[in-house]
Amino acid sequence: MIEYNHIIVRYGEITLKQRNRNTFIEQLRRNVKGALADFPNVKIEARHERMMLTLNGENHTKVIERIRKVFGIHSVTPAFKAKKDLQSIKDISLEYINQLETKPQKFKVETKRADKSFPIGSEETSREIGAHILINAQPITVDVHNPDLVLKVEIKPEAVFISGETFKAVGGLPVGTSGRAMLMLSGGIDSPVAGYLMMKRGVEIESVHFESPPFTSDKAKQKVIDLAEKLSHINGKMVLHVVPFTEIQKTIHEKIPANYTITVMRRVMIKIVERLRIKREAMAIVTGENLGQVASQTIESMFTINEVTNTPILRPLISHDKSEIMDLAREIDTYEISIRPFEDCCTIFKPANPKTKPIREKVNHFESFVDFNPLIDEAIENIEKVIFTDRKKKEKTVIDELF
């Protein structure tokens, strides 16, 4: 039985890039290298038209499973490398067909001869390989219009690559090619999905979580840590900023009319994230907000909350149905973590009748009686960070080391 020795990686939207294409390819190469950190024998060669992985004995199934989740990749194909000798090509092609778990009843051969020094043309090579398979792998037939399997033979200057199965990957753009943004990670179902979707567009994500002990528990905090770790497997790394929010939240509860407390709380959160964004040289804020889902997610609420920042607030879930968001959460394996029954700070002190159409002028009037700046300064000074890298939690320390 022969083993796959190469994997062909085909780019997604990168193929649409022109002058800056090499920048995207190099970022993708770094991301693939990070994703395969625990497969040390894999050699990565990033070319202009595609990426080639040499396995050097690593398990191809595990490598494929890992890199299919790397943004920027359209598809992956395990391949055999053969000598530029027709008999070797025929023998490996036959052995490949014979060892497939599901035997195709119909097949065709497609040959691309990039190396014109190879003495036999593409069509003749395909006929020779097809005839060899027909004679030695019966029962099987050729069907060029509707085959069960397309056996692809690529004759390159350095070698011949033979492949059959191709696996779809996630597509998108390589993380790190579209700047950095701060994700407001609540611990619910929506915000991790929002972070995932922004990473798919090439955005590097850092997470910000607000905790209010003793009103929120250590288990609620651990839930968010687990979500950040899960996202780090996609992002390649993750910094989680944990903001102590108790004193601010108590002050809002005491000083602001009840039906406006949610609006003021969100505005203060945005101000804190804005400060972190500047420190971390990020360019946007990401939230899991979904239009009309809760009181703070009406268009009037968003209009009022947005007043406190000029930073773009990206809301990738704005038009999604809840069922769509839940399906995505299951797909990226965050759903079971998110539904753990531990409350975050957004659910404590929740008013019975929150304002769904808050007015900016009224919010500014209420806030004029409270100086939040010292509380915001204190919260920022006491932020903790948790860093995830190389697919595991690396360290936990105070945030000052980041600045």
KAKA-V171191 format. One record per run of one state. SS is the DSSP state (A for helix, B for strand, O for the rest). FROM is the first residue (numbers start at 1). TO is the last residue. Records with the same first field share a line. If there is no record, write none. Layout:
SS=FROM-TO, FROM-TO
This chain:
O=1-5, 12-12, 17-20, 36-42, 47-50, 55-59, 68-72, 83-85, 100-105, 114-121, 137-140, 143-148, 156-159, 164-166, 172-172, 174-179, 185-188, 202-203, 212-217, 236-236, 245-245, 256-257, 280-283, 287-294, 298-298, 309-311, 315-321, 332-334, 339-359, 368-372, 382-383, 390-391, 403-403
B=6-11, 43-46, 51-54, 73-82, 106-113, 141-142, 149-155, 160-163, 167-171, 173-173, 180-184, 201-201, 204-211, 237-244, 284-286, 312-314, 384-389, 392-398
A=13-16, 21-35, 60-67, 86-99, 122-136, 189-200, 218-235, 246-255, 258-279, 295-297, 299-308, 322-331, 335-338, 360-367, 373-381, 399-402
